[in-house]
Amino acid sequence: MLPQKGEKPSMKPDEKRLAAVCGLYCAECDIYLASHRDKELQRRIAEKVSETTGKEVKPEEIKCEGCWGPLEVHWSADCKILNCVREKGYRFCFQCEEYPCDKLVVFKDKHYPHVLDNLNRIKQIGVDAWLREQKTKKK
């Protein structure tokens, strides 16, 4: 369907994959960026993960296509949040009656304090508009 007069065209389907189930914007994720265009960053992340976990991680293992890409190229295919959303048949956490659940709150508190704000914004304006906002934000 064509956009109406004054309406911006919808995102390409592959761009929608940049909106993670938990509210992260994949295009700003170091792992996503490293696996798509920054081999040096990929090497540094592999080195850091190897040191942190005590297991050797090769640079080529630092890869991710986002929550909606193939699981074999998802950084954390065993992600509890991703698996929960997929099992329940949702696209985003905010669609669940348990939102925000304990898993998401812990994730926010430990790692990414902005995910609930992002999810609430996606719910408010839709994923296409949110992705456009993310693309236009100053880095």
VENUR-V128683 format. One record per backbone hydrogen bond with DSSP energy under -0.5 kcal/mol. CO is the residue of the C=O (numbers start at 0). NH is the residue of the N-H. E is the energy in kcal/mol with one decimal. If there is no record, write none. Layout:
co->{CO	CO}
nh->{NH	NH}
e->{E	E}
This chain:
co->{3	11	11	12	13	14	15	17	17	19	20	23	23	24	25	28	29	30	31	32	32	32	33	37	38	39	40	41	42	43	44	45	46	47	48	49	57	58	60	65	69	70	72	73	75	78	79	80	81	82	83	84	84	85	91	92	95	100	101	102	103	104	105	106	106	111	113	114	115	116	117	118	119	120	121	125	126	127	128	129	130	131	132	133}
nh->{6	14	15	16	16	17	18	19	25	22	92	19	25	27	28	32	33	34	35	35	36	37	37	41	42	43	44	45	46	47	48	49	50	51	52	53	60	61	62	68	72	73	64	76	78	82	83	84	85	86	87	88	89	88	94	95	98	104	105	106	107	108	109	110	111	114	117	118	119	120	121	122	123	124	125	129	130	131	132	133	134	135	136	136}
e->{-2.5	-0.9	-1.3	-0.6	-0.5	-1.9	-1.6	-0.9	-2.5	-1.6	-2.2	-2.5	-0.8	-2.2	-2.0	-2.9	-3.0	-2.2	-0.9	-0.6	-2.3	-0.7	-1.1	-2.2	-2.1	-2.4	-2.6	-2.1	-2.1	-2.3	-3.0	-2.3	-2.2	-2.6	-2.7	-1.9	-2.2	-1.8	-1.4	-1.5	-2.0	-1.8	-1.4	-0.8	-2.3	-2.6	-2.0	-2.4	-2.5	-2.6	-2.0	-0.8	-2.2	-0.7	-1.5	-2.1	-1.5	-2.3	-2.7	-2.1	-2.6	-3.0	-2.7	-2.3	-1.6	-1.6	-2.4	-2.7	-2.6	-2.1	-2.7	-2.5	-1.8	-2.9	-2.5	-2.1	-2.7	-2.1	-2.2	-2.4	-2.2	-1.4	-1.0	-0.5}
